Amino acid sequence: MTDKANTVLILIDVQRGFDDPFWGKRNNPDAEANIARLLDSWTGPLVLVRHDSTKPGSPLRPGQDGNRFKPELDRANPDLVFAKNVNSAFHGEVDLDGWLKARRITDIVLAGIQTNMCVETTARVGGNLGYRVRVVLDATFTFGLEDLTADQLAQATATNLRGGGFAEIVTTPEVIQL
């Protein structure tokens, strides 16, 4: 599909705090296993992004155990690790766009948490910036929100990204074959 040297895997907010009952019912119980499979097979540049919540009571606040990455990332050897406190990884502590351009990266593969929040927002911004973005939907999960289930929100994200021309929706096996 593409040259791995020009493709980055960005794992977004794969943090312990998303295991907290605070969030409600989630979908895709296989997400972490698929994230681990992506990580194990990945040979290109790797970026880990962490959400540092500024909201009181959030399990993702800095200094809380929930702010730490999940164990699936323990074996990661990232090229870049940084935090953000908004939805898009392009608006964090690091100029991600500048970092990617300096390395001549043209393609982005996204996975992580939450499908319809930080993953979708990062995909939209990346697409707007001209990157070829692929979202590994089976390596993401989210939670029900208002009157929609987590599965409905994940499907809406896939439809929005694909239909809006922001990103391709792919599976873990498809990415492993890159």
ChimeraX attribute file (.defattr): number of C-alpha atoms within 10 A of each C-alpha:
attribute: neighborCount
match mode: 1-to-1
recipient: residues
	/A:1	7
	/A:2	9
	/A:3	11
	/A:4	16
	/A:5	14
	/A:6	16
	/A:7	24
	/A:8	23
	/A:9	24
	/A:10	23
	/A:11	26
	/A:12	27
	/A:13	28
	/A:14	26
	/A:15	23
	/A:16	17
	/A:17	22
	/A:18	24
	/A:19	13
	/A:20	12
	/A:21	10
	/A:22	11
	/A:23	15
	/A:24	13
	/A:25	12
	/A:26	17
	/A:27	18
	/A:28	16
	/A:29	12
	/A:30	12
	/A:31	22
	/A:32	22
	/A:33	14
	/A:34	22
	/A:35	21
	/A:36	18
	/A:37	17
	/A:38	20
	/A:39	20
	/A:40	14
	/A:41	12
	/A:42	17
	/A:43	13
	/A:44	14
	/A:45	20
	/A:46	19
	/A:47	18
	/A:48	22
	/A:49	22
	/A:50	22
	/A:51	27
	/A:52	23
	/A:53	17
	/A:54	12
	/A:55	10
	/A:56	8
	/A:57	9
	/A:58	18
	/A:59	24
	/A:60	25
	/A:61	19
	/A:62	16
	/A:63	10
	/A:64	13
	/A:65	13
	/A:66	19
	/A:67	22
	/A:68	21
	/A:69	20
	/A:70	16
	/A:71	13
	/A:72	17
	/A:73	19
	/A:74	9
	/A:75	10
	/A:76	15
	/A:77	13
	/A:78	16
	/A:79	11
	/A:80	14
	/A:81	15
	/A:82	16
	/A:83	19
	/A:84	19
	/A:85	17
	/A:86	16
	/A:87	19
	/A:88	21
	/A:89	30
	/A:90	19
	/A:91	16
	/A:92	18
	/A:93	13
	/A:94	15
	/A:95	12
	/A:96	17
	/A:97	16
	/A:98	11
	/A:99	12
	/A:100	18
	/A:101	12
	/A:102	9
	/A:103	13
	/A:104	12
	/A:105	19
	/A:106	19
	/A:107	22
	/A:108	21
	/A:109	21
	/A:110	27
	/A:111	30
	/A:112	27
	/A:113	24
	/A:114	22
	/A:115	30
	/A:116	22
	/A:117	16
	/A:118	20
	/A:119	28
	/A:120	25
	/A:121	21
	/A:122	22
	/A:123	27
	/A:124	20
	/A:125	18
	/A:126	24
	/A:127	21
	/A:128	14
	/A:129	12
	/A:130	11
	/A:131	21
	/A:132	19
	/A:133	26
	/A:134	24
	/A:135	31
	/A:136	26
	/A:137	24
	/A:138	23
	/A:139	26
	/A:140	27
	/A:141	25
	/A:142	26
	/A:143	23
	/A:144	17
	/A:145	13
	/A:146	6
	/A:147	7
	/A:148	12
	/A:149	16
	/A:150	22
	/A:151	17
	/A:152	17
	/A:153	20
	/A:154	26
	/A:155	15
	/A:156	15
	/A:157	21
	/A:158	23
	/A:159	15
	/A:160	16
	/A:161	22
	/A:162	15
	/A:163	11
	/A:164	11
	/A:165	14
	/A:166	26
	/A:167	26
	/A:168	19
	/A:169	18
	/A:170	17
	/A:171	14
	/A:172	19
	/A:173	13
	/A:174	10
	/A:175	18
	/A:176	13
	/A:177	8
	/A:178	12
